């Protein structure tokens, strides 16, 4: 009886394929999202964030593709533009290497000032492609949790801004840290090598 039920289920799946609107990539992403997260994944953090379009999301929405991550804030005039420039350099070099499906995420340290509207303007001013880039604003708890997970140290300075670490992180498709560049002026070639490794069979 059980064997017959399994046969009927298999037949039904083969006869009624996924809708045309669901691509193979989307199907893989949905299957991946159903799997339990590793204990070392930052996507286990449950705090919510708001993206530059005003959408409330969890970190886990980034799951499914490698992500290049950094933290900073829009009023920063020195180290943050360098961080973003380094991320753009990684993006450009990854494109030259024909790497596709890489996300870029910038998380603000400034919960009060960096509204979704401000983040959207910042992205536009810096030429960040919304097809690949997402900028996030979170409350103080969300910022503390993520900064701790990424090893980003920060504190308020006398001007109301932040002194903070300049760290660019690469996460694999499940949110595990696979590489970090601890200083501004990242080694672009090395970071792209780390990303390339995530697309090879040996990386899985």
Secondary structure, DSSP 4 states (H G I P E B T S, - for coil): -HHHHHHHHHHHHHHSPPPTTS-HHHHHHHHHHTSPPPTT-GGG---EEEETTS-EEEGGGGTTS-EEEEEE-TT--SHHHHHHHHHHHHHHHHHHTT--S-EEEEEES-TTT--HHHHHHHHHHTT--TTTEEEEEE-HHHHHHHHHHHT--EEE-TTSSEEE---EEEE-TTS-EEEEE-SSS--HHHHHHHHHHTTSGGG-
